[in-house]
Amino acid sequence: MRTRKRILFLAMAVFMIANCFLPFTVNAALPEDNLVSPLANNVRNVSSSFDIMNGVAEIEASYIGYQGTTTGATITVKLQKKFLFWWNDVDNGQPDDTWTANLTGWKNSVSYSLALSNTGDYRAVFTYTIRGTGGADDEISDTLEYTY
């Protein structure tokens, strides 16, 4: 009889403690839900695209800002190939193997293509720096991977 009371008391104590923490839990949105977007000073949207077709890497980067606020952007893109566990820059003929575009206007885009010498795991690393009168420059990074 005494053991049953102890077990019942312990079960009730655990239940009460668990209920204390219940109001403090939240359901996190899945990344693909995109229910909340962080605000930026000078840009509304950036878009990155990376595809390999017939041995040619095709890369596109674009931004849309705010008319009268966004003045331009610098977009850098690196193409990398995976070797074992490391990512190595692919020679694209540019300084530091980086494509750099200094663009003007409240919206703009840039595209690059490069013939690849062999198959493997590739990724494109994008860095957007969006300038304007809305405040500090917006820094946005994106990485897209592709297996060819």
Backbone as a printed PyTorch tensor [residue, N CA C, xyz], in Angstrom:
tensor([[[  0.8170,  -1.1850,   0.0000],
         [  0.0000,   0.0000,   0.0000],
         [  0.8700,   1.2620,   0.0000]],

        [[  1.8940,   1.2490,   0.8460],
         [  2.7780,   2.3930,   0.9560],
         [  3.5670,   2.5910,  -0.3490]],

        [[  3.9670,   1.5280,  -0.9910],
         [  4.7070,   1.6080,  -2.2490],
         [  3.8230,   2.2060,  -3.3370]],

        [[  2.5460,   1.8350,  -3.3660],
         [  1.6310,   2.3900,  -4.3650],
         [  1.4750,   3.8950,  -4.1870]],

        [[  1.3960,   4.3580,  -2.9470],
         [  1.2680,   5.7920,  -2.6920],
         [  2.5150,   6.5340,  -3.1650]],

        [[  3.6780,   5.9470,  -2.9360],
         [  4.9230,   6.5830,  -3.3750],
         [  4.9800,   6.6630,  -4.8940]],

        [[  4.5840,   5.5920,  -5.5520],
         [  4.5980,   5.5760,  -7.0250],
         [  3.6030,   6.6000,  -7.5630]],

        [[  2.4150,   6.6590,  -6.9810],
         [  1.4030,   7.6240,  -7.3990],
         [  1.8900,   9.0510,  -7.1510]],

        [[  2.4990,   9.2930,  -5.9950],
         [  3.0270,  10.6180,  -5.6750],
         [  4.1340,  11.0150,  -6.6580]],

        [[  5.0190,  10.0960,  -6.9730],
         [  6.1100,  10.3570,  -7.9110],
         [  5.5590,  10.6440,  -9.3120]],

        [[  4.5720,   9.8680,  -9.7430],
         [  3.9680,  10.0790, -11.0660],
         [  3.3050,  11.4490, -11.1390]],

        [[  2.5990,  11.8460, -10.0860],
         [  1.9420,  13.1490, -10.0680],
         [  2.9850,  14.2760, -10.0740]],

        [[  4.0690,  14.0970,  -9.3580],
         [  5.1210,  15.1100,  -9.3250],
         [  5.7470,  15.2850, -10.7110]],

        [[  6.0330,  14.1950, -11.4030],
         [  6.6000,  14.2550, -12.7500],
         [  5.6140,  14.9300, -13.6960]],

        [[  4.3420,  14.5810, -13.5880],
         [  3.3140,  15.1700, -14.4340],
         [  3.2190,  16.6830, -14.2140]],

        [[  3.2550,  17.1110, -12.9680],
         [  3.1510,  18.5340, -12.6520],
         [  4.3770,  19.3100, -13.1360]],

        [[  5.5440,  18.7380, -12.9940],
         [  6.7690,  19.3940, -13.4720],
         [  6.7500,  19.5090, -14.9870]],

        [[  6.3030,  18.4510, -15.6760],
         [  6.2180,  18.4740, -17.1350],
         [  5.2500,  19.5540, -17.5960]],

        [[  4.1510,  19.7180, -16.8960],
         [  3.1730,  20.7500, -17.2600],
         [  3.7130,  22.1530, -17.0520]],

        [[  4.6290,  22.3270, -16.1490],
         [  5.2300,  23.6470, -15.9430],
         [  6.0050,  24.0980, -17.1720]],

        [[  6.6210,  23.1660, -17.8940],
         [  7.4300,  23.5110, -19.0520],
         [  6.6260,  23.5380, -20.3410]],

        [[  5.4220,  23.0520, -20.3370],
         [  4.6030,  22.9930, -21.5310],
         [  4.3700,  24.3590, -22.1680]],

        [[  4.0420,  25.4150, -21.4130],
         [  3.8110,  26.7100, -22.0580],
         [  5.0570,  27.3130, -22.6940]],

        [[  6.2330,  26.8230, -22.3670],
         [  7.4600,  27.4050, -22.8790],
         [  7.9890,  26.7090, -24.1270]],

        [[  7.2900,  25.7420, -24.6440],
         [  7.7360,  25.0540, -25.8440],
         [  7.1020,  25.7080, -27.0610]],

        [[  7.8020,  25.6430, -28.1980],
         [  7.2830,  26.1870, -29.4470],
         [  7.5090,  25.1690, -30.5470]],

        [[  6.7040,  25.2660, -31.5500],
         [  6.8940,  24.4430, -32.7270],
         [  7.6740,  25.2640, -33.7440]],

        [[  8.8450,  24.8240, -34.0820],
         [  9.6740,  25.5440, -35.0470],
         [  9.1960,  25.2340, -36.4600]],

        [[  9.2130,  26.2470, -37.3090],
         [  8.8340,  26.0530, -38.7010],
         [  9.9640,  25.3420, -39.4290]],

        [[  9.5980,  24.5050, -40.3650],
         [ 10.5950,  23.8430, -41.1900],
         [ 11.2220,  24.8770, -42.1190]],

        [[ 12.5110,  24.7010, -42.4950],
         [ 13.1690,  25.6920, -43.3430],
         [ 12.4230,  25.9620, -44.6440]],

        [[ 11.7910,  24.9420, -45.2150],
         [ 11.1080,  25.1480, -46.4810],
         [  9.7990,  25.9120, -46.3360]],

        [[  9.3310,  26.1150, -45.0970],
         [  8.1000,  26.8670, -44.8890],
         [  8.2940,  28.3570, -45.1460]],

        [[  9.4780,  28.8860, -44.8340],
         [  9.7940,  30.3020, -45.0480],
         [  8.6710,  31.2190, -44.5880]],

        [[  8.2020,  31.0020, -43.3840],
         [  7.1050,  31.7970, -42.8610],
         [  7.5440,  33.1950, -42.4680]],

        [[  8.7810,  33.3400, -42.0470],
         [  9.2900,  34.6310, -41.6230],
         [ 10.5790,  34.9050, -42.3720]],

        [[ 10.6840,  36.0700, -42.9520],
         [ 11.9050,  36.4600, -43.6530],
         [ 12.5680,  37.5970, -42.8940]],

        [[ 13.8770,  37.5380, -42.7540],
         [ 14.5590,  38.6430, -42.0830],
         [ 14.4890,  39.9030, -42.9420]],

        [[ 14.3870,  41.0360, -42.2990],
         [ 14.3490,  42.2980, -43.0220],
         [ 15.7600,  42.7110, -43.4040]],

        [[ 15.8600,  43.4050, -44.5220],
         [ 17.1420,  43.9070, -44.9850],
         [ 16.9980,  45.4050, -45.2400]],

        [[ 18.1210,  46.0860, -45.2740],
         [ 18.1050,  47.5350, -45.4640],
         [ 17.8760,  47.9400, -46.9140]],

        [[ 18.5010,  47.2220, -47.8450],
         [ 18.5520,  47.6840, -49.2320],
         [ 18.0870,  46.6670, -50.2680]],

        [[ 17.7070,  45.4750, -49.8540],
         [ 17.3620,  44.4460, -50.8370],
         [ 16.0800,  43.7400, -50.4280]],

        [[ 15.2900,  43.4330, -51.4220],
         [ 14.0550,  42.6880, -51.1990],
         [ 14.2830,  41.1910, -51.4140]],

        [[ 15.0980,  40.8460, -52.4320],
         [ 15.2540,  39.4390, -52.7840],
         [ 16.5640,  39.2250, -53.5380]],

        [[ 17.2290,  38.1110, -53.2670],
         [ 18.3480,  37.6600, -54.0980],
         [ 18.0070,  36.2760, -54.6170]],

        [[ 18.5620,  35.9470, -55.7650],
         [ 18.2930,  34.6480, -56.3680],
         [ 19.6020,  34.0730, -56.9080]],

        [[ 19.8570,  32.8200, -56.5730],
         [ 21.0680,  32.1280, -57.0220],
         [ 20.6620,  30.8880, -57.7990]],

        [[ 21.3690,  30.6290, -58.8890],
         [ 21.0810,  29.4550, -59.7110],
         [ 22.3910,  28.8000, -60.1220]],

        [[ 22.4330,  27.4590, -60.0540],
         [ 23.6360,  26.7070, -60.4410],
         [ 23.1940,  25.3830, -61.0510]],

        [[ 23.6750,  25.1290, -62.2700],
         [ 23.3020,  23.9110, -62.9810],
         [ 24.4780,  23.4830, -63.8510]],

        [[ 24.5820,  22.1930, -64.1200],
         [ 25.6090,  21.6770, -65.0300],
         [ 24.8900,  20.8830, -66.1060]],

        [[ 25.0930,  21.3100, -67.3480],
         [ 24.4770,  20.6190, -68.4840],
         [ 25.5400,  20.3620, -69.5400]],

        [[ 25.6630,  19.1140, -69.9510],
         [ 26.6190,  18.7200, -70.9870],
         [ 28.0380,  19.1850, -70.6750]],

        [[ 28.4250,  19.1010, -69.4000],
         [ 29.7770,  19.4460, -69.0000],
         [ 30.0410,  20.9310, -68.8360]],

        [[ 29.0010,  21.7510, -68.8900],
         [ 29.1710,  23.1940, -68.7380],
         [ 28.4130,  23.6590, -67.4970]],

        [[ 29.1590,  24.2950, -66.5870],
         [ 28.5330,  24.8580, -65.3890],
         [ 27.8920,  26.1890, -65.7660]],

        [[ 26.6230,  26.3480, -65.4110],
         [ 25.8890,  27.5780, -65.6870],
         [ 25.4770,  28.1790, -64.3540]],

        [[ 25.8850,  29.4250, -64.1330],
         [ 25.6630,  30.0990, -62.8510],
         [ 24.9820,  31.4290, -63.1130]],

        [[ 23.9560,  31.7280, -62.3100],
         [ 23.2880,  33.0230, -62.4220],
         [ 23.0020,  33.5610, -61.0280]],

        [[ 23.1950,  34.8620, -60.8730],
         [ 22.9290,  35.5340, -59.6030],
         [ 22.1980,  36.8380, -59.8980]],

        [[ 21.1580,  37.1160, -59.1180],
         [ 20.4090,  38.3460, -59.3380],
         [ 19.9020,  38.8880, -58.0150]],

        [[ 19.5520,  40.1590, -58.0340],
         [ 18.9800,  40.7970, -56.8470],
         [ 17.8770,  41.7510, -57.2760]],

        [[ 16.9360,  41.9600, -56.3910],
         [ 15.8930,  42.9670, -56.5640],
         [ 15.8650,  43.7740, -55.2730]],

        [[ 16.0600,  45.0500, -55.4120],
         [ 16.0620,  45.9320, -54.2480],
         [ 14.8180,  46.7840, -54.2010]],

        [[ 14.9950,  48.0140, -53.7750],
         [ 13.8940,  48.9650, -53.6600],
         [ 14.2140,  50.1710, -54.5290]],

        [[ 13.2840,  50.5440, -55.4130],
         [ 13.4810,  51.7210, -56.2470],
         [ 13.6420,  52.9400, -55.3570]],

        [[ 14.6510,  53.7500, -55.6430],
         [ 14.9020,  54.9420, -54.8620],
         [ 15.7360,  54.6940, -53.6120]],

        [[ 15.9970,  53.4290, -53.2870],
         [ 16.8020,  53.0940, -52.1040],
         [ 18.0560,  52.3130, -52.4940]],

        [[ 17.8830,  51.2420, -53.2420],
         [ 19.0090,  50.3930, -53.6420],
         [ 19.7920,  51.0810, -54.7530]],

        [[ 21.1110,  51.1700, -54.5790],
         [ 21.9510,  51.8360, -55.5760],
         [ 22.8110,  50.8680, -56.3800]],

        [[ 23.0720,  49.6800, -55.8680],
         [ 23.8910,  48.7250, -56.5960],
         [ 24.3130,  47.5610, -55.7250]],

        [[ 25.1510,  46.7120, -56.3080],
         [ 25.5800,  45.5170, -55.5890],
         [ 26.9170,  45.0300, -56.1150]],

        [[ 27.6120,  44.3050, -55.2640],
         [ 28.7840,  43.5380, -55.6740],
         [ 28.4560,  42.0810, -55.4230]],

        [[ 28.5570,  41.2790, -56.4730],
         [ 28.2610,  39.8490, -56.3700],
         [ 29.5330,  39.0870, -56.7100]],

        [[ 29.9600,  38.2150, -55.7970],
         [ 31.1020,  37.3420, -56.0770],
         [ 30.6220,  35.9060, -56.1060]],

        [[ 31.2370,  35.1220, -57.0050],
         [ 30.8820,  33.7110, -57.1500],
         [ 32.1570,  32.9030, -57.2730]],

        [[ 32.2340,  31.8400, -56.4860],
         [ 33.3380,  30.8770, -56.5760],
         [ 32.7480,  29.5280, -56.9600]],

        [[ 33.3880,  28.8470, -57.9000],
         [ 33.0120,  27.4820, -58.2460],
         [ 34.0490,  26.5630, -57.6130]],

        [[ 33.5720,  25.5550, -56.8890],
         [ 34.4660,  24.6460, -56.1900],
         [ 34.1190,  23.1940, -56.5020]],

        [[ 35.1540,  22.3470, -56.4370],
         [ 34.9830,  20.9060, -56.6530],
         [ 35.4360,  20.1740, -55.4050]],

        [[ 34.6820,  19.1470, -55.0250],
         [ 35.0010,  18.3940, -53.8160],
         [ 36.0330,  17.3120, -54.1270]],

        [[ 37.0590,  17.2680, -53.2760],
         [ 38.0590,  16.2180, -53.3320],
         [ 38.1260,  15.5960, -51.9510]],

        [[ 37.6730,  14.3580, -51.8210],
         [ 37.5370,  13.6620, -50.5510],
         [ 36.6130,  14.4730, -49.6300]],

        [[ 37.1760,  15.1700, -48.6310],
         [ 36.3510,  15.9390, -47.6980],
         [ 36.4870,  17.4480, -47.8860]],

        [[ 37.3200,  17.8870, -48.8240],
         [ 37.6370,  19.2990, -48.9670],
         [ 37.0960,  19.8530, -50.2680]],

        [[ 36.7600,  21.1390, -50.2150],
         [ 36.3160,  21.8560, -51.4050],
         [ 37.4830,  22.6860, -51.9320]],

        [[ 37.8130,  22.4980, -53.2120],
         [ 38.9130,  23.2270, -53.8550],
         [ 38.3620,  24.1250, -54.9540]],

        [[ 38.9270,  25.3210, -55.0770],
         [ 38.4890,  26.2590, -56.1010],
         [ 38.7880,  25.7100, -57.4930]],

        [[ 37.8480,  25.9270, -58.4030],
         [ 38.0240,  25.5490, -59.8070],
         [ 38.6100,  26.7580, -60.5360]],

        [[ 39.6160,  26.5250, -61.3550],
         [ 40.2620,  27.6070, -62.1050],
         [ 39.2860,  28.1400, -63.1550]],

        [[ 38.8910,  29.3970, -62.9850],
         [ 37.9850,  30.0110, -63.9610],
         [ 38.6600,  31.1530, -64.7200]],

        [[ 39.9860,  31.2980, -64.5470],
         [ 40.7290,  32.3180, -65.2720],
         [ 40.6570,  33.7060, -64.6540]],

        [[ 39.9860,  33.8340, -63.5270],
         [ 39.8450,  35.1240, -62.8580],
         [ 40.7900,  35.1930, -61.6570]],

        [[ 41.1150,  36.4090, -61.2090],
         [ 41.9440,  36.5260, -60.0020],
         [ 41.2870,  35.8180, -58.8200]],

        [[ 42.0560,  35.0510, -58.0820],
         [ 41.5760,  34.3000, -56.9150],
         [ 40.4630,  33.3180, -57.2830]],

        [[ 40.3730,  32.9540, -58.5690],
         [ 39.3380,  32.0300, -59.0640],
         [ 37.9410,  32.4680, -58.6440]],

        [[ 37.7240,  33.7870, -58.6390],
         [ 36.4440,  34.3600, -58.2110],
         [ 35.9050,  35.2870, -59.2850]],

        [[ 34.6550,  35.0460, -59.6920],
         [ 33.9730,  35.9890, -60.5520],
         [ 33.4530,  37.1220, -59.6740]],

        [[ 33.7150,  38.3730, -60.0740],
         [ 33.2390,  39.5280, -59.3140],
         [ 32.5150,  40.4700, -60.2590]],

        [[ 31.2930,  40.8340, -59.8860],
         [ 30.5060,  41.7790, -60.6830],
         [ 30.1200,  42.9650, -59.8070]],

        [[ 30.4640,  44.1700, -60.2590],
         [ 30.0360,  45.4040, -59.5910],
         [ 28.8910,  45.9800, -60.4090]],

        [[ 27.6930,  45.8750, -59.8760],
         [ 26.4900,  46.2290, -60.6050],
         [ 25.8580,  47.4890, -60.0330]],

        [[ 25.1210,  48.2020, -60.8750],
         [ 24.3960,  49.3860, -60.4270],
         [ 22.9070,  49.1780, -60.6620]],

        [[ 22.1170,  49.9880, -59.9710],
         [ 20.6720,  49.9210, -60.1570],
         [ 19.9760,  49.1970, -59.0220]],

        [[ 18.6720,  49.3270, -58.9830],
         [ 17.8930,  48.7230, -57.8990],
         [ 17.5970,  47.2510, -58.1640]],

        [[ 17.8390,  46.7840, -59.4070],
         [ 17.7600,  45.3540, -59.7090],
         [ 18.7230,  45.0630, -60.8490]],

        [[ 19.3150,  43.8710, -60.7950],
         [ 20.2790,  43.5140, -61.8210],
         [ 20.5990,  42.0290, -61.7030]],

        [[ 21.3040,  41.5030, -62.6960],
         [ 21.7000,  40.0910, -62.6520],
         [ 22.9960,  39.9010, -63.4260]],

        [[ 23.6220,  38.7640, -63.1860],
         [ 24.8600,  38.4140, -63.8610],
         [ 24.8650,  36.9060, -64.0650]],

        [[ 25.5080,  36.4410, -65.1390],
         [ 25.5900,  35.0020, -65.3760],
         [ 26.9870,  34.6430, -65.8760]],

        [[ 27.3840,  33.4190, -65.5570],
         [ 28.6890,  32.9050, -65.9440],
         [ 28.5220,  31.4640, -66.4160]],

        [[ 29.4520,  31.0260, -67.2420],
         [ 29.4860,  29.6130, -67.6330],
         [ 30.9380,  29.1880, -67.7580]],

        [[ 31.1580,  27.9090, -67.4860],
         [ 32.5170,  27.3710, -67.5200],
         [ 32.4630,  25.9040, -67.9050]],

        [[ 33.2700,  25.5160, -68.8900],
         [ 33.3630,  24.1120, -69.2820],
         [ 34.1570,  23.3550, -68.2250]],

        [[ 33.6030,  22.2440, -67.7520],
         [ 34.2630,  21.4500, -66.7140],
         [ 35.0330,  20.3020, -67.3450]],

        [[ 36.1910,  19.9940, -66.7490],
         [ 37.0560,  18.9670, -67.3260],
         [ 36.6480,  17.5510, -66.9310]],

        [[ 35.9710,  17.3910, -65.7780],
         [ 35.5690,  16.0360, -65.3820],
         [ 34.3730,  16.0790, -64.4370]],

        [[ 33.8660,  14.9010, -64.1430],
         [ 32.6850,  14.7900, -63.2920],
         [ 33.0680,  14.8770, -61.8170]],

        [[ 32.0490,  15.0240, -60.9650],
         [ 32.2810,  15.0820, -59.5290],
         [ 31.2330,  15.9230, -58.8350]],

        [[ 31.5030,  16.2310, -57.5810],
         [ 30.6270,  17.0880, -56.7870],
         [ 31.1370,  18.5190, -56.8730]],

        [[ 30.2650,  19.4190, -57.2900],
         [ 30.6150,  20.8230, -57.4430],
         [ 29.6750,  21.6710, -56.5830]],

        [[ 30.1450,  22.8690, -56.2400],
         [ 29.2750,  23.8310, -55.5820],
         [ 29.6450,  25.2340, -56.0440]],

        [[ 28.6460,  26.0960, -56.0130],
         [ 28.8410,  27.5110, -56.3030],
         [ 28.5770,  28.2750, -55.0100]],

        [[ 29.5290,  29.1380, -54.6440],
         [ 29.4200,  29.9260, -53.4150],
         [ 29.1970,  31.3840, -53.8220]],

        [[ 28.0390,  31.9140, -53.4600],
         [ 27.6270,  33.2660, -53.8220],
         [ 27.7620,  34.1960, -52.6140]],

        [[ 28.2350,  35.4130, -52.8520],
         [ 28.2380,  36.4530, -51.8230],
         [ 27.6830,  37.7240, -52.4460]],

        [[ 26.6190,  38.2170, -51.8450],
         [ 25.9740,  39.4480, -52.3090],
         [ 26.2450,  40.5570, -51.2990]],

        [[ 26.6870,  41.7100, -51.7800],
         [ 26.7880,  42.9150, -50.9620],
         [ 25.9200,  43.9560, -51.6550]],

        [[ 24.7800,  44.2560, -51.0460],
         [ 23.8170,  45.1700, -51.6550],
         [ 23.9350,  46.5320, -50.9770]],

        [[ 24.1580,  47.5750, -51.7920],
         [ 24.3410,  48.9330, -51.2860],
         [ 23.0990,  49.7800, -51.5270]],

        [[ 22.9370,  50.8000, -50.6840],
         [ 21.8340,  51.7310, -50.8820],
         [ 21.7560,  52.7270, -49.7480]],

        [[ 20.6960,  53.5070, -49.7910],
         [ 20.5010,  54.5650, -48.8020],
         [ 19.6390,  54.0990, -47.6320]],

        [[ 19.2740,  52.8260, -47.6080],
         [ 18.4020,  52.3050, -46.5550],
         [ 19.1230,  51.9530, -45.2700]],

        [[ 20.4400,  52.0900, -45.2380],
         [ 21.2100,  51.7440, -44.0520],
         [ 22.4830,  51.0350, -44.4470]],

        [[ 23.0240,  50.2750, -43.5280],
         [ 24.2720,  49.5420, -43.7860],
         [ 24.0840,  48.5690, -44.9470]],

        [[ 25.1950,  48.2680, -45.6370],
         [ 25.1430,  47.3040, -46.7410],
         [ 24.6150,  45.9610, -46.2570]],

        [[ 23.8210,  45.3170, -47.0910],
         [ 23.3160,  43.9780, -46.7830],
         [ 24.3070,  42.9430, -47.3120]],

        [[ 24.7090,  42.0180, -46.4600],
         [ 25.6190,  40.9240, -46.8310],
         [ 24.8180,  39.6280, -46.8070]],

        [[ 24.7350,  38.9660, -47.9550],
         [ 23.9650,  37.7270, -48.0630],
         [ 24.8400,  36.6800, -48.7390]],

        [[ 24.8730,  35.4760, -48.1690],
         [ 25.6410,  34.3700, -48.7390],
         [ 24.7070,  33.2410, -49.1140]],

        [[ 25.0910,  32.4980, -50.1280],
         [ 24.3060,  31.3500, -50.5700],
         [ 25.2600,  30.3250, -51.1600]],

        [[ 24.9520,  29.0580, -50.9950],
         [ 25.7670,  27.9800, -51.5600],
         [ 24.8460,  26.9370, -52.1710]],

        [[ 25.1200,  26.5870, -53.4220],
         [ 24.3280,  25.5720, -54.1230],
         [ 25.2700,  24.4540, -54.5780]],

        [[ 24.8540,  23.2110, -54.4030],
         [ 25.6810,  22.0630, -54.7880],
         [ 25.0360,  21.3080, -55.9400]],

        [[ 25.8880,  20.6510, -56.7230],
         [ 25.4140,  19.8790, -57.8650],
         [ 26.3750,  18.7220, -58.0960]],

        [[ 25.8470,  17.5410, -58.3320],
         [ 26.6720,  16.3850, -58.6650],
         [ 26.5690,  16.1340, -60.1620]],

        [[ 27.7250,  16.0820, -60.8180],
         [ 27.7810,  15.8970, -62.2650],
         [ 28.5770,  14.6570, -62.5760]]])
